[in-house]
Amino acid sequence: MRALLAALLLVFHVSAHAQELPRKEVAFEAAESALGREVPALSFTASDGRRVDLAGLRGRPLLVSLVYTGCADVCPALIENLGPAVEVAQEALGADSFTTVTIGFDTRNDTPARLASYAREHRAVLPNWLFLSADQATLDRLVEAVGFSFFPSAGGFEHMAMVSVIDSDGRLYRQVYGGVFEPPSIVEPLKELVLEQRQPLASLGGLVDRIRAFCTVYSPNARRYYFSYALFIGMAIGMGSLLLILTWLVREAMRGRGSQDRIS
């Protein structure tokens, strides 16, 4: 379990002491046990002052991250790594195919105005990315639903660094751990959910979507997804080879039949 925690980069503030490991284990188990749980239709206040209901965001996948604006290291790293991943996902899947929400869990200090400033400071101003504040009762229900853990500490909080992926029906689908990650860790589960909610495989549109998903691959060098024609090239080579073999077999069969006719 401890090796798994290290591999998943569970990040906590002030986590240098061995006695904190049981707390990390509890936090990880809480996050994992939340998978499949339905997130309540809670209401929040956006950074521009309007009310946002999670129920109104259903119908497409949702990325949920929790931060506090007073955080000096883990939270900024999480948001600044999430930004490029969201940008890549929007380019690959469409800006309107999912929604991203970041929620301040320090309910006393994470006001809409501070969250608006925080979003600008960390360049998190992409389409369909909402920064939300909540009252304590709402926050308590949310963190329980998504399995998020945080604990008061000197000068701030110890907390999980993770992004929760929620499906279009409001159920927790995947947890992405750590404050630093590559875009595929975010894009791949989103791609699964986005394509699942589109047209059925039996339809032409559904088949096109599946082919597009299968052939859309990530380039680490370019840090973006692109459509690869390798599958079609491989299929063309395979069909060409099969056609040559069939042609050869037919010729051999006809040659053998011609030899028998001459003998008879």
N, C-alpha and C positions, 0 to 999 in steps of 0.2 A: 504493500500500500504506500509506504514512504517513497519508494522508487517511482511509483506511478505519479504521486503528487509532484515530485521534482520534475518529471518529464512533462507534465502538463503545465508547468510554470504557474502554479497558484501563487499569486503575488499578494502579499500583505504588507501594510506599513509596519515598521519596527518589528520585523520578524526574524531577528538574529538569534533568539534564544531557543534552546532545545525544548524547554518546557512548553513552548507555544505549539509544538507539533500536534498534540492531541486536538487542539482547537482547529488547526488546519484540516485534520482528518474529518472532524465533525462537519466543517464547512463544506468540504468536498462531497461527503456522503449526502448532505442536505441538498446540494445542487443536483447530484445525480438522481436522487430519489424523486425529485420534482418532475423528471421527464414524463411526458404524457399527461401531466396535470393541466386542467383548464384554468386559464387566467381570468379572474373575474372582470366584469365589464365596469371598470373603475373610471372615475372622472378626475381630470387633472387641469391645471392652469398652465397654458403655454407661455413661452417667453414674451409673446406679444399681447398677453392678457386675456385671450379668448379661452373658453372651456373646450377641452378635448376629451371625448369619451372613447375608451378602448373599443367599445361595441361598434362605434362608427368606423373604426379602422379594420374591422374584420372583412374578410373577402379577399385578402391578399396577405402574404407573409409579413411578419413584423420582426425587426431587430430591436432588442431592448438592452440598453446598458445603464448601469447605475453608477453615479459619481457624486462627489461633493466638491463644490467650487473652491473650498479652502485647501484642497489637496495640492501639494506642490510637485509631486512626481508621478505616482502610479496613474492617477486619473488623467492628467494631461497626456501621458504616454498612450493610454488606452484610446482616447479620443483622436489623437493625432495619427495613430495606426489604423483606427477604424475608418477615418476619412478616406484614405486611398482605396481601401477595400470596398467601401460603399460606392465610390466613384467608378471603380472597375465593374462592380455588379450592375450599376445603372447602365453603363455602356453595353455590357453583355446581354442583360435581360430587359432593359427598358427602365427609365426613371420612374414610371408609374406602376411597376410590377411588384413593388414592396415598399414598406414604410420603415423608417428608422426613428426610434425615440430614445432620448437620453433623459434620465430622470434624476433629479437631485435628491439624495437621501438624507441630507442634513436639513430637515424641514424648518429649522429655526432660521437658517441663514441662506438657504438656496431659494431665493425669491425669483420671480419671473425676470426682474431687471438684472439680477446677478447672472442668471442663466443665459440671458441674451448677450451680455458682455462676454461671458465665458465662451459661448459658441463663436463669437467673432474673434476672440483672442486666439482660439485654437483652430481657426479656419474650418469650422464645421458648419458651413452655410450651403450645403447641397440641397437640391429639391427633395421634398418629402422627408426632411430630417427635422424633427421637432424636439425642442428642449422643454421639459415639463417639470413643474413643481407640484408638491402634494402636501396635504395635511398629514398628521402623524397616523391617524386611523387608516387612511387610504394607503399610505406607504407600508404600514404593517401588513396589510392584506396582500399587497403586491409582492413584497420580499418573501413572504411565506409561499406564495404561488409559484414563484420562479426559483426558489431555493437560494436566494442571495443572502449572504451573511456579512455582518459588519459589527464591530465592537469598539466602544470608545477607548481611546488611548491618549497618552500625553500629547497634546497639541493637535489632535485630530481623531482619526479612526483607523483601525485595522480592518481590511475588507477584502472580499474576493475581487479579483480582476477577471471579469468574464462578460461575454455577450450572449444573451439568450435568444435563440431563434424560435419564433412562435409561428405555427401554421395558420392558414387562412380561417380555420375554425376556432382559433384562440387557444390551441393546446401547445404546450412546450415541446418542441421537436428536437432541439439540439442545444448543447452548451459549448461555447468556444472559450477556452480558458487562456489566461495570460494577457499581459498588457502589450505584448509584441507578437504579431502573427503575420503570415503571408495572406494575400487576398483570397486564395482558394479556400482557406478554412472558413471564410464567410460566404463566398460565392457558391461553393458546391452545394451546401445544404439549401441555400436559397434557390438554386437552379432546380434541384429536385422538387421543391415545393411549388415553384412557379409553373413548371411543366405539368405537374400532377393536376393542377387546378384548371389547366387549359383543356382543349378539345380531347375527346377520348381517342385512344390509339386506333380504333376501328375507322375513324374518319380520316380523310386526306389531310386535313389540317393537323390532326393529332400525330399522324405519321411524319409529316414535315417537321413538326416540333421535336419529335424524338430524334430524327436524323440530325437536326440542327444542334440539339443538346449533345448528342454523342460526338459530333464533329467539332464542337466548340471547345478548344483546349487553351490552357494557360501557358504563356511564354514568360518564364522568370526574368529573362533579360529585358524584354519590353515592358514587363509588369502589366500585361493586359491580356484579355482573351481574344482569340481570332478563330475564324472558321478554317479548318484544315480540310484540304481536298485529298488527304492521304487515303482515307477510306475508299473514296470513289476510284482513285488510281489503282489501289489494290484490287478492288472489285473488277475493274476493267482488265487488269492483267490476268486475274483468275479466270474471268469469262473467256478472254482470248486464248489462254492456255487450254481450257476445256474444249473450246471450239476446234482448236488444232488437233487435239487428241481424238475427238469425235470424227473429224474429217479423215484422219489417218485410219481409224478403225473401219469407217465405211469403205474407204479405198481398198483396204486389205481384204474386207469381206467380199467386195465386188471382184477383186483380183482372184480370190480363191474360188468364187463361183464360176468365173470365166475359165479357170484351169479345169474344173470338173466338167464343164460343158464340152471342152475340146477333147477330153479323154473319152467321154461317152459318145 
